[in-house]
Structure formats: C-alpha cells, structure tokens
C-alpha cells in the first residue's frame, strides 16, 4: 500500500462522517476516481466539494486534482497514452494519435448542443469586448481564439495569467463576453474570473469537457467537448483539437455574419503583415 492509500487508512478514525464516506467510496471503487470530476464525486459520496478538498488536504495534498494523480500513480493507471505502446513504430504512434483525435472530434459532434453553439456565435459576433481565459494546455487555445477574432475585426484579447484574468473580468460589462476554456471545468482561477465577469454583467461562455463540473454554475452558455484525458493523458492533442474546432466554427460564423466588416478587417490584416514576409 502506497503513501496516499496508507494515509487514508491511518487517518480514517480522525475523519468526520462525510470524509469517511469519501474514504469508503475510494476503497470500494479502486481506479474509478480518475474519471470523476469533483462535482460527480461529491454526488456519489453525498457531501460538498469543500469536504472533498478538506479530505485531500488532510492527506497532505493540495486538493482534489493532486488526490486523483496520487491515487492513479499508486494503481499504475497513469499512462502517456491509453492506446500507444512502447512496441509501436513512430508511424504507428502517429496513426493512433490521428485515430484518437478523429474519435474525439466525432464524439464532440454528438455532445455539442447545436443551439448553444449558435447562441454563443451570435453573442460573440455582437459583443462589445471579448476576453478569453485559458490556463495550462488551454492557454494556447485561448490565444488562438483571440487571434482569430481580432483578424475578423472583433475587440478580443486572451489572458493566461490568473491575476490579469481577474483584472480583465472586473472591467467587463453588459454586452461584453467572457469566454473560458477549461477541459476539466475545475480550474479555480478560471472559475473565479468567470464569476467576476458574470457579476459585472458580462455574458459567460465555457468550452469544457462534457460532464458535471464547477464551471457550469457560472456559465450562461456551455459548449461541451468529448475528449478522453481521464488517464492523465494531459499532453495529448485530443482536448485541444476539439476546442480549436469549436473556435474555428465560431470564427467562420463571425466572418460570414459580419461579412463586409470582417472581410475588410482580414484584408487589412494581411496587408499589414506583408512587410513581415519575404
């Protein structure tokens, strides 16, 4: 028995009733914690999310995500990729990466609500200001979103610093949009910024993986992806590719629905960049 599992056993008698329910569920369901969001575990254990965080800290961990990682490493379930093996050639690995991405795109088509996507596109198209929040793997997607929206003539900017996210959110208002990108839907900094944007009257949109997560509570519109990172395949392209596909759809909507303005903005951008190329 490794450290975290051992600590659960050692500290069990010191735990409150709700924490014991968490410990019991973990012991009775080995390997199943990895796929659950904090909201889903709270429902299964009939406790609050704060209790789960407190339970994690009692074990010497920073929070729920570290608890999942620690228990996954003990069970040997952390893998680089669930389908790729060390016996694969480089090209076999490439084929499997392509197959994983294709599956994620197809699953996202089924999980993405068409009405939500249309509503989000209209809101972005007519927004006074758009701020895009992303941290970690999602930071590059947030930057890509702002880059596309700016080229289409919108007032957009991306923030990947948690302080700047809060500052920017506090300056939003009615008619503005805060677009948050978070695969887990559990990033505290992203959720805090989105809450502040909502409190100041801005519309809030989240691009996040399907399932229950804290980000849903502060999002007016949810664009659900379906990409498997449950085995901590955190460097894989799957989640980012499906997020980028949604961003592209939003971009094209803006271009074709602000046709004269957007096309002119794109032309001006290309003209300005000519001096940067040989």
C-alpha positions in Angstrom: 0.0 0.0 0.0 1.5 3.4 -1.1 1.5 6.7 0.8 -1.9 8.2 0.0 -3.8 4.9 0.4 -1.9 4.3 3.6 -2.7 7.8 4.9 -6.4 7.2 4.2 -6.3 4.1 6.4 -4.2 5.8 9.2 -6.3 8.9 9.4 -9.7 7.2 8.9 -10.7 7.4 12.6 -9.9 11.1 12.7 -12.3 11.9 9.8 -15.8 13.2 10.0 -18.8 11.3 8.7 -18.7 12.9 5.3 -14.9 12.4 4.9 -15.3 8.7 5.9 -17.9 8.3 3.1 -15.3 9.6 0.6 -12.6 7.2 2.0 -15.1 4.3 1.9 -16.0 5.1 -1.7 -12.4 5.3 -2.8 -11.6 2.0 -1.1 -14.6 0.3 -2.6 -14.1 1.6 -6.1 -10.3 1.3 -6.9 -9.3 3.0 -10.2 -12.7 4.8 -10.7 -11.8 8.1 -9.1 -9.7 9.1 -12.1 -12.7 9.7 -14.4 -14.8 11.7 -11.9 -15.0 15.5 -11.6 -15.2 16.9 -8.1 -18.9 17.6 -8.6 -19.5 13.9 -9.6 -17.6 12.5 -6.6 -19.5 14.9 -4.3 -22.8 13.5 -5.6 -21.6 9.9 -5.2 -20.5 10.5 -1.6 -23.3 12.8 -0.7 -21.0 15.6 0.5 -19.9 19.0 -0.5 -17.0 19.8 -2.8 -15.4 21.7 0.1 -15.4 18.4 2.1 -13.5 16.7 -0.8 -10.9 19.5 -0.8 -10.7 19.2 3.0 -10.3 15.4 2.8 -7.5 15.9 0.2 -5.7 18.4 2.4 -6.0 16.1 5.4 -3.9 13.6 3.4 -1.2 16.2 2.8 -2.3 17.0 -0.7 -3.1 20.4 -2.3 -6.6 19.5 -3.5 -8.7 17.1 -5.5 -6.6 17.1 -8.6 -3.5 16.0 -6.7 -5.6 13.4 -4.9 -6.5 11.9 -8.3 -3.0 12.0 -9.6 -1.6 10.4 -6.4 -4.1 7.5 -6.4 -3.7 7.0 -10.1 0.1 6.7 -9.8 -0.3 4.2 -7.0 -2.5 2.0 -9.1 -0.3 2.3 -12.1 -3.1 3.9 -14.2 -1.2 7.0 -15.2 -0.1 6.4 -18.8 1.3 8.5 -21.6 -1.4 7.3 -23.9 -4.0 4.6 -23.5 -3.5 3.1 -27.0 0.1 3.7 -27.8 2.7 1.2 -26.6 6.5 1.0 -26.5 6.4 -1.6 -29.2 4.8 0.8 -31.8 6.8 2.4 -34.5 6.8 6.1 -34.8 4.4 5.9 -37.7 2.1 3.5 -35.8 2.1 6.1 -33.0 1.2 8.8 -35.5 -1.7 6.7 -36.8 -3.0 6.1 -33.3 -2.8 9.8 -32.5 -4.8 10.5 -35.6 -7.4 7.9 -34.7 -7.7 9.3 -31.1 -8.2 12.8 -32.5 -10.8 11.6 -35.0 -12.7 9.8 -32.3 -12.7 12.9 -30.1 -14.0 15.1 -32.9 -16.8 12.6 -33.7 -17.8 12.3 -30.0 -17.7 16.1 -29.6 -20.1 16.5 -32.6 -22.6 14.3 -30.6 -22.1 16.1 -27.2 -22.1 19.6 -28.6 -25.5 21.3 -28.3 -26.2 23.0 -31.7 -28.5 25.6 -30.1 -25.8 26.5 -27.6 -23.2 26.8 -30.4 -25.5 29.1 -32.4 -26.3 31.3 -29.4 -22.6 31.6 -28.5 -21.7 32.5 -32.0 -24.3 35.3 -32.1 -23.2 36.6 -28.7 -19.6 36.7 -29.8 -20.5 38.3 -33.2 -22.3 41.2 -31.4 -20.0 41.6 -28.4 -18.5 44.9 -27.5 -15.5 43.3 -25.9 -14.4 39.7 -25.7 -11.9 38.3 -23.2 -10.7 34.7 -23.4 -9.4 32.9 -20.4 -7.2 29.8 -20.6 -4.5 28.2 -18.3 -2.1 25.4 -18.9 -2.9 23.4 -22.1 -5.9 25.6 -22.7 -3.8 28.8 -22.8 -2.7 28.2 -26.4 -6.3 27.7 -27.4 -7.4 30.9 -25.8 -4.6 32.7 -27.7 -5.7 31.2 -30.9 -9.3 32.3 -30.3 -8.4 35.9 -29.6 -6.1 35.9 -32.7 -8.9 34.7 -35.0 -11.4 37.1 -33.5 -9.1 40.1 -33.9 -8.4 39.2 -37.5 -12.2 39.1 -38.0 -12.4 42.7 -36.7 -13.6 41.9 -33.1 -12.3 43.5 -30.0 -10.8 40.4 -28.4 -7.9 39.6 -26.1 -6.6 36.4 -24.3 -5.3 36.2 -20.8 -3.3 33.2 -19.4 -2.1 35.0 -16.2 -4.6 34.4 -13.3 -4.1 38.0 -12.0 -4.8 39.5 -15.4 -7.8 37.3 -15.8 -9.4 38.7 -12.7 -8.5 42.3 -13.6 -9.9 42.0 -17.1 -13.1 40.3 -15.8 -13.7 43.2 -13.4 -13.7 45.7 -16.3 -16.3 43.9 -18.4 -20.0 44.9 -18.5 -23.2 44.4 -20.3 -22.7 43.5 -23.9 -19.2 42.0 -23.3 -18.3 38.3 -23.4 -16.0 36.3 -21.2 -15.0 33.0 -23.0 -13.4 30.4 -20.7 -11.6 27.4 -21.9 -11.1 24.6 -19.4 -11.0 20.9 -20.2 -11.6 19.8 -16.6 -14.0 22.6 -15.8 -12.4 22.7 -12.3 -9.7 25.3 -12.7 -10.3 27.6 -9.7 -8.6 30.6 -11.3 -10.7 30.3 -14.5 -13.9 29.9 -12.5 -13.1 32.9 -10.2 -12.5 35.1 -13.3 -15.7 33.9 -14.9 -17.7 34.6 -11.8 -16.4 38.1 -11.6 -17.2 38.7 -15.3 -20.8 37.5 -14.7 -21.2 39.7 -11.6 -20.3 42.7 -13.7 -22.9 41.9 -16.3 -20.9 40.2 -19.0 -22.1 37.1 -20.8 -20.2 34.0 -19.9 -19.4 31.1 -22.3 -17.4 27.9 -21.3 -15.8 25.4 -23.6 -15.3 22.4 -21.4 -15.5 18.6 -21.4 -18.9 17.0 -21.1 -19.9 16.1 -17.5 -20.7 17.9 -14.3 -18.0 20.4 -13.2 -17.9 23.7 -11.2 -17.6 25.9 -14.3 -21.1 25.1 -15.3 -22.5 27.1 -12.4 -21.1 30.4 -13.7 -21.5 29.8 -17.5 -24.5 31.2 -19.4 -23.7 29.0 -22.4 -21.8 25.7 -22.3 -20.1 24.3 -25.3 -19.3 20.6 -24.4 -16.4 18.7 -25.8 -15.8 15.0 -25.5 -12.1 14.2 -25.3 -10.6 11.5 -23.1 -8.0 12.7 -20.7 -9.2 10.6 -17.8 -5.9 8.6 -17.7 -3.9 11.8 -17.3 -3.0 11.8 -21.0 -2.6 15.6 -20.4 -0.2 16.3 -23.2 -2.3 14.7 -25.9 -3.8 16.9 -28.6 -7.4 15.5 -28.2 -8.8 18.1 -25.9 -7.1 21.0 -27.7 -8.1 19.8 -31.2 -11.8 19.7 -30.3 -11.6 23.0 -28.5 -9.8 24.5 -31.6 -12.5 23.1 -33.9 -15.2 24.9 -31.9 -13.2 28.1 -32.0 -12.9 27.7 -35.8 -16.7 27.3 -36.1 -17.2 30.5 -34.1 -14.7 32.3 -36.2 -16.3 31.3 -39.5 -19.7 32.3 -38.2 -18.3 35.8 -37.4 -16.7 36.1 -40.8 -19.9 35.2 -42.7 -22.3 37.1 -40.5 -20.2 40.3 -40.4 -19.2 39.7 -44.0 -18.3 43.2 -45.2 -16.7 44.3 -41.9 -14.8 41.0 -41.2 -13.6 40.6 -44.8 -12.3 44.1 -44.8 -10.6 43.6 -41.5 -9.0 40.4 -42.8 -7.7 42.2 -45.9 -6.3 45.0 -43.7 -4.5 42.5 -41.5 -3.0 40.6 -44.4 -1.8 43.9 -46.0 -0.2 45.0 -42.7 1.6 41.6 -42.4 3.0 41.8 -45.9 6.1 43.7 -44.6 6.8 40.8 -42.3 7.3 38.3 -45.2 10.0 38.0 -47.9 
